[in-house]
Amino acid sequence: MCMAISYLESIVVGALQGVSELFPISSLGHSILLPAWIGGQWARDLDMSAKDSPYLALLVAMHVATALALVIFFWRDWVRVLAGLWDAVRTREIRTSEARLGVLLIVATIPVGLAGLALEKTVRNHLGTPIPTSIFLALNGIVLLSAERLRKRQPSDLTLSGLGMRDAVLIGSAQIAALCPGISRSGATIAAGLFKGLRHEDAARFAFLLATPVILAAGVLKTPELFKPENHDILGPALAGSVVAGVLSYISVKFLTAYFETKTLTPFAIYSLIAGVGSLAYFGLHG
């Protein structure tokens, strides 16, 4: 039997997804913690670890909306990257910076793609509950603070054009940590970029470009679950929530690309630490 998910629940989760997927504070973590904080019917309807729950498929549909927002925002970049990759395939030579960026994005995506296929069910079944999520959210804050601290000690002006293949793979591999609810995908990749010496704006741009194929690929694999007969009743709420997620994702990436030109991860790190420790204390006492 399909677990009911209301329009209100889906729209609220969609709004949360639209903001927290690109802000380095973990959309998956917040999608687990918010229903648990609210409790009652919300906690029952939006329980990712429950048997036959459609909640994960709903979240993936909203992630696809986020990916589409990223494609729209960065469409000029993607046109140049795809043209560069086509030129590289045709000539068997990487002749442009766009082609090189496309290759970097491809090789950086492979590790998380393989890890996602291997670990997704295990992570969902064993870590998709409030207490582990709270711990990972606090760890997310520590990682972001550590990246900023190292950046201050070892300033660098490395740009995307100077990023090597090995470094791209390491930055892309950081996304694997985001399989754990509470660890932010964008936060992990931006932090990894800072560790490697990228400037904030380049680390953020690479993170947002890198997230697009990963999220779309997950959507191709998981969204069809929404169209199973038993999930028919949640198609309307899923569409409504996805529209909200897409619109707010576009607003978020527009804000963040400007934000990281002059500012740092520190506010998001502090928020993650407070929210993570506070949630851990609450659910530890009431769990």
C-alpha angles and dihedrals in degrees: 000000000000116000108233118244114187128220090247093052092048095047093048091048089046091054090048091049093048092057105031099045093068099027105080095248103094121260092205091052093050091045088060099040100045096060090044091052092049092045127181117068093353092058090050097045096043101045109132094190095054117111114265091001113164090203096100092050088049091052092048090053088054090048089056088054088053091050091051089051089053091050090051093047095046097034094125090052092049093049090053093044094050091046089050092049091049089052090050092051092047096047097028087228134099101233105157138049089240092056090048092050090050091053091048090053092050097050091042091054097053099076096052091043092057093042092049093054091049102041109027097097094043092050093046095049099043107026104031094097131096102258099052089041091053091051093050092047090056089047088052088060092049092051092050092048091048091052092052092047092051091046090057092048095046108031116190138173098211112154131198090260089062096046113118128220093249091051091049091053091050092049091047091048089059086074088071088073088061090068083080108081108245096035110102118229093210091041093052094048095043090049091049089050091052091048088055092050103260119147116250095254093049093044090052094046092050090047093052093046090046093051094057101072092039093053093044091050091051088050092053089053101041110026093074087069087071090064096057111118092247091057096050094109094060097052093092095049090044091055093047093048092046092053090052091046092050095049094047091044090057091050090046096052091046090053096043097049088057093040095056092053089078109005140063145230093258099101091050091047092053091047092050092050094049094043093045097047092041092051091046091053092047098046092039089059097039101032 
